[in-house]
Amino acid sequence: MIVKIFHEKTSHRMSDRPCIFSFFAGAGFLDLGFENNGFNVVYVNEIFPPFMSAYRYSREVLNLPSPEYGYQEGEAGDITKLTEGRQAQRLWELVQDCRKSHHILGFIGGPPCPDFSIGGKNRGHLGDNGKLSAAYVELICRNLPDFFLFENVKGLWRTIKHRLFYESLKQKLHQAGYILTERLINVIEYGVPQDRDRIILVGFRKNLIKDMGIQIGIDQLLPESNFSWNKQILYPQEKVFAYPWSKCEPFQEDSILPCPDGIPQELTVEYWFRKNDVLNHPNTKHYFQPRAGIIKFAAIDEGDDSKKSFKRLHRWRYSPTACYGNNEVHLHPYKIRRISVAEALAIQSLPANFVLPENMSLTNMFKTIGNGVPYLASKALAKTILDFLVTDAKNPGELTQLTVK
């Protein structure tokens, strides 16, 4: 059949946009990046009800429509049950129904990663969360979307024992007819004020690649000359980490410290705090109160993030990885407190009008923020995929036709 997709600058109907089935959606950071860059999110899967509630709430605040095929949460959001039985059949039917509308159709998701994280449980593919990566790949192989995106921590890619499992997943995808491309990204490359490595695996159906006239070698990998990972990179890692970033300063509450010369100010937490007006954000009062007083908070220098816990951010530097579980505490640069939800959202580069519901617990707020793909990275990944899909278009606003068998 002929499937039509369009460039983000056009004004065609929503039905012309490539469709997205989202898994492990959390509060929707990854989805929002895709939705604001030419894709149509039609199906949302998340097993944890508080995260799904936050997803729904944020869409209402942003005035975004509900997904065409709805929200699958709780038991219906259990991805392991989508690989067999009634729920699996239902997902298959939705995918086939979506194809009737002549869409390009993609799956996106980042399975929970503590079992592969160096600082996490490290149980690998045998852990409860580790098994979800295999389940997600099984979903892809059963439903055969035209493309998919898989996101996970670098431990899955870099740690030897986890890498074997990762390679076995790739082999299954090859056998299912996918041509793959991967990259270990750091989100700071895309303008996120955060040092955060993630492995990104993208695959396209072999028939789609063939119809685009792209030649594939025996390695069954998409040539870098065809899929431009670098096109959306604003700050190459070799340059961004070479800037003369501020180190540590003695902590002083409400101190004033001018931005030093020679650094990209837009990659600093203070720039994003101001950009998102965090002091007037609806989530500005949402932060944990210290249980044992504030003496320890005041003793840590601004910028001292050398310890596993109680890391104080530096206002004129990027943040360490936004990870707020497992007793990891991030302190405000010049306040005697932990960072707020509003500030954490800014560090994840969310738009200033992205809000989490007030009735959500602080634990769940910070958990969904830390689990999410930073918004600017999501946008860049979506744009990279869309640019590849419209690579044959002669003009930016011109429809491209691809044959999907």
C-alpha positions in Angstrom: 0.0 0.0 0.0 1.0 3.6 -0.4 1.7 5.5 2.8 1.9 9.2 2.9 3.8 11.2 5.5 4.7 14.9 5.6 7.3 17.4 6.8 6.5 19.2 10.1 6.3 22.6 8.4 3.2 21.6 6.4 -0.4 22.1 7.5 -1.9 18.8 6.4 -4.5 16.9 8.3 -3.6 15.1 11.5 -4.5 11.8 9.7 -1.5 12.3 7.3 1.0 12.3 10.1 3.0 9.2 11.0 1.3 7.4 13.9 3.0 6.5 17.2 2.1 3.7 19.6 3.8 4.6 22.9 4.9 2.1 25.5 6.3 2.8 29.0 5.0 6.3 28.5 5.4 7.7 32.0 4.3 11.3 32.1 4.8 11.6 28.3 8.1 13.4 27.8 9.2 11.2 24.9 5.7 11.4 23.3 5.5 15.2 23.6 8.8 15.5 21.6 7.4 13.3 18.9 4.0 15.0 18.9 5.5 18.4 18.5 7.6 17.3 15.6 5.2 15.9 13.1 4.0 12.6 14.6 0.5 11.6 15.9 0.4 9.7 19.2 -2.6 7.4 18.8 -2.0 4.8 21.6 -0.5 5.3 25.1 0.6 2.4 27.3 1.7 2.8 31.0 1.2 0.3 33.8 1.6 2.7 36.7 -1.7 4.6 37.2 -0.1 7.7 38.9 2.1 8.2 35.8 -0.8 7.8 33.5 -2.8 10.3 35.5 0.1 12.8 35.1 0.2 12.1 31.4 -3.5 12.8 31.0 -3.3 15.9 33.2 -0.3 17.4 31.3 -2.1 16.9 28.0 -5.1 18.8 29.3 -3.0 21.6 30.5 -1.2 21.7 27.1 -4.6 21.5 25.3 -3.6 18.4 23.4 -6.2 15.9 22.1 -6.6 12.4 23.6 -4.9 9.6 21.6 -7.2 8.0 19.1 -6.9 4.5 20.6 -6.9 5.7 24.1 -4.9 5.1 27.3 -3.9 1.6 28.4 -3.1 1.6 32.1 -3.0 -0.7 35.0 -3.6 -4.3 33.9 -4.2 -3.2 30.4 -0.9 -1.4 30.4 1.1 -4.6 31.5 3.3 -5.0 28.4 4.0 -8.7 29.3 0.3 -9.4 28.7 0.4 -7.7 25.3 2.5 -10.5 23.9 -0.1 -13.2 24.3 -3.9 -13.7 24.8 -6.8 -11.3 24.5 -4.8 -8.1 25.1 -2.2 -9.1 22.5 -5.0 -9.7 20.0 -6.5 -6.3 20.8 -3.2 -4.5 20.2 -2.8 -6.4 16.9 -6.3 -5.3 15.8 -5.5 -1.7 16.7 -2.3 -1.8 14.7 -4.2 -3.2 11.7 -6.9 -0.6 12.0 -4.3 2.1 12.1 -2.8 0.8 8.8 -6.2 1.1 7.1 -5.8 4.8 7.3 -2.5 4.6 5.3 -0.3 5.7 8.1 3.4 5.2 8.6 3.3 3.5 12.0 6.0 3.4 14.7 6.5 2.1 18.2 8.5 4.1 20.7 9.5 3.3 24.3 12.1 3.1 26.9 11.7 0.0 29.1 12.5 0.6 32.8 16.2 0.3 33.2 17.3 -0.2 36.9 18.4 -3.7 36.1 20.9 -2.5 33.6 22.0 0.7 35.4 25.4 0.8 37.0 23.9 2.6 40.0 20.8 0.4 40.0 19.9 -3.2 40.7 22.2 -4.7 38.0 20.1 -7.9 37.7 20.2 -7.7 33.9 17.7 -9.4 31.7 16.6 -11.7 34.6 15.3 -8.8 36.7 11.7 -7.8 36.7 12.5 -4.6 34.8 15.1 -6.3 32.6 12.5 -8.7 31.3 10.5 -5.8 30.0 13.1 -5.0 27.4 12.6 -8.5 25.9 8.8 -8.0 26.1 9.0 -4.8 24.2 11.1 -6.4 21.4 8.7 -9.2 21.3 5.8 -6.7 20.8 7.8 -5.1 17.9 8.4 -8.5 16.3 4.8 -9.6 16.6 3.2 -6.4 15.4 5.8 -5.3 12.9 5.5 -1.5 13.0 7.2 0.4 10.1 9.8 1.7 12.5 10.6 1.6 16.3 12.7 3.5 18.8 14.2 1.7 21.9 15.8 3.8 24.6 17.8 2.6 27.6 20.7 3.3 29.9 24.2 3.0 28.6 24.8 0.0 31.0 22.8 -2.2 28.6 25.2 -1.2 25.8 28.5 -0.9 27.7 28.5 -3.5 30.4 29.7 -6.8 29.0 27.1 -9.2 30.5 24.3 -6.9 29.6 25.7 -6.3 26.1 25.2 -10.0 25.3 21.5 -9.7 26.1 21.3 -6.4 24.1 22.9 -8.1 21.0 20.5 -11.0 21.3 17.6 -8.5 21.1 19.1 -6.9 18.0 19.4 -10.4 16.5 15.7 -11.0 17.0 14.9 -7.7 15.4 17.1 -8.5 12.4 15.3 -11.9 12.0 12.0 -10.1 12.1 13.0 -8.0 9.1 14.4 -4.8 10.6 17.4 -2.7 9.5 19.0 -1.1 12.6 21.0 1.9 13.6 22.1 2.9 17.1 24.0 5.6 18.9 25.1 6.3 22.5 23.8 9.8 22.9 24.3 12.4 25.6 21.3 14.6 25.9 23.4 17.7 26.5 24.2 17.5 22.8 20.6 18.6 22.1 20.6 21.5 24.4 19.5 19.8 27.6 21.3 21.2 30.7 22.2 17.7 31.9 25.0 15.1 31.5 22.9 12.0 30.7 24.1 9.1 28.5 21.5 6.8 26.8 21.6 4.1 24.2 19.1 4.7 21.4 18.3 1.9 19.0 16.2 2.7 15.9 14.9 0.1 13.4 13.0 0.3 10.0 11.3 -2.5 8.1 13.5 -3.9 5.4 10.7 -3.4 2.8 10.5 0.3 3.7 14.3 0.7 3.3 14.2 -1.1 0.0 11.4 1.1 -1.4 13.5 4.2 -0.4 16.3 2.9 -2.7 18.8 2.5 0.1 21.4 -0.2 -0.3 22.1 -2.4 2.8 25.2 -4.4 3.3 25.6 -7.9 4.8 25.7 -6.4 8.3 22.0 -5.4 7.9 22.7 -2.0 9.4 21.5 1.3 8.1 24.4 3.3 6.7 25.3 6.4 8.7 25.3 8.4 5.4 21.6 7.7 5.2 20.5 8.2 8.8 22.0 11.4 10.1 22.4 11.1 13.8 24.5 14.2 13.8 22.1 16.6 12.1 20.2 17.6 15.2 23.3 17.9 17.4 23.8 21.4 18.7 26.7 20.9 21.1 29.1 18.1 20.1 30.4 16.3 23.2 34.0 16.8 22.5 33.4 20.6 22.6 30.8 20.9 25.3 32.8 19.1 28.0 35.9 21.1 27.1 34.5 24.4 28.1 35.9 26.0 31.3 32.9 25.0 33.5 32.8 26.3 37.0 34.0 23.8 39.6 32.9 24.5 43.3 32.1 27.6 45.2 31.6 27.9 49.0 27.8 27.7 49.5 26.1 30.9 50.5 22.3 31.1 50.7 20.8 33.5 48.1 24.2 34.6 46.9 24.7 36.4 43.6 27.2 34.9 41.2 27.6 36.3 37.6 27.8 33.9 34.7 31.5 33.3 33.8 32.7 34.0 30.3 33.5 31.2 27.9 30.7 28.8 28.5 27.3 28.3 26.7 25.0 29.8 29.3 22.0 28.0 27.7 23.3 24.7 29.0 23.3 25.8 32.7 20.7 25.1 35.3 20.3 28.8 36.2 19.5 29.6 32.6 16.7 27.0 32.6 15.4 28.1 36.0 15.0 31.6 34.6 13.7 30.4 31.2 11.0 28.3 32.9 10.3 31.0 35.6 10.5 28.2 38.2 9.7 30.4 41.1 6.2 31.1 39.6 5.6 27.6 38.2 2.7 25.6 39.6 5.1 23.0 40.9 7.5 25.5 42.6 6.4 24.5 46.1 6.8 20.8 45.5 10.0 19.6 47.1 11.0 17.3 49.9 11.6 18.9 53.3 14.6 17.7 55.2 13.9 15.3 58.1 17.0 16.0 60.1 17.4 19.7 59.8 19.4 21.8 57.3 22.9 21.7 58.7 24.1 19.1 56.3 22.5 21.0 53.4 24.4 24.1 54.1 27.8 22.3 54.5 28.0 21.2 50.9 29.7 23.5 48.4 27.9 24.8 45.3 28.8 22.5 42.5 30.0 19.6 44.7 28.4 16.6 43.0 31.2 14.2 43.8 29.2 12.0 46.1 26.4 9.5 45.2 23.9 11.4 47.3 23.6 15.0 48.4 24.9 16.6 45.2 24.6 20.3 45.1 24.1 21.7 41.6 26.2 24.7 40.3 24.0 27.4 38.9 26.4 28.0 36.0 26.9 24.4 35.1 24.8 21.6 33.7 23.2 19.1 36.1 24.4 15.5 36.6 21.9 12.9 35.4 18.4 13.7 36.6 18.0 10.7 38.8 16.1 11.2 42.0 15.6 7.7 43.4 17.8 5.3 45.4 18.6 8.0 48.0 20.1 10.3 45.4 19.5 13.9 46.5 20.1 17.0 44.4 20.4 20.3 46.2 19.6 23.7 45.0 22.7 25.8 44.1 21.9 28.7 46.4 18.9 27.6 48.5 19.1 25.4 51.7 16.8 22.8 50.2 16.4 20.1 47.7 15.4 21.1 44.1 11.7 21.5 43.4 9.6 19.6 40.9 9.5 22.8 38.8 13.3 22.9 38.8 13.6 19.2 38.0 11.2 19.7 35.0 13.4 22.6 33.8 16.5 20.4 34.0 14.7 17.9 31.8 14.2 20.8 29.4 10.3 20.6 29.5 8.4 23.6 28.3 7.5 26.1 31.0 3.8 25.2 30.7 4.3 21.5 31.4 2.8 20.8 34.8 2.4 17.7 37.1 -0.8 17.4 39.1 -0.8 18.7 42.6 -2.4 15.6 44.0 0.5 13.4 42.8 2.9 12.3 45.6 6.4 13.9 45.6 8.0 10.5 45.3 6.0 9.8 42.1 6.6 13.3 40.8 10.4 12.9 41.0 10.3 9.3 39.8 8.5 10.1 36.6 10.7 13.1 36.0 13.9 11.0 36.5 12.5 8.2 34.3 11.6 10.5 31.4 13.5 11.2 28.2 14.5 14.9 28.3 12.1 16.9 26.1 14.8 18.5 23.8 16.4 15.1 23.2 12.9 13.6 22.4 12.4 16.4 19.9 15.8 15.8 18.3 15.2 12.1 18.0 11.8 12.6 16.4 13.2 15.1 14.0 16.0 12.8 13.0 13.5 9.9 12.3 11.1 12.2 10.4 14.0 13.7 8.3 15.0 10.2 7.3 11.4 9.3 6.4 11.0 12.3 4.1 14.6 12.1 2.7 13.2 11.8 -0.8 11.1 15.0 -0.6 12.4 17.7 -3.0 10.7 20.5 -1.1 10.2 20.7 2.8 6.4 20.9 2.5 6.0 18.2 -0.1 4.4 14.9 0.6 6.6 11.9 0.2 5.1 8.5 -0.9 6.6 5.3 0.5 5.5 1.8 -0.4 5.0 -0.4 2.6 4.3 -4.1 1.9 
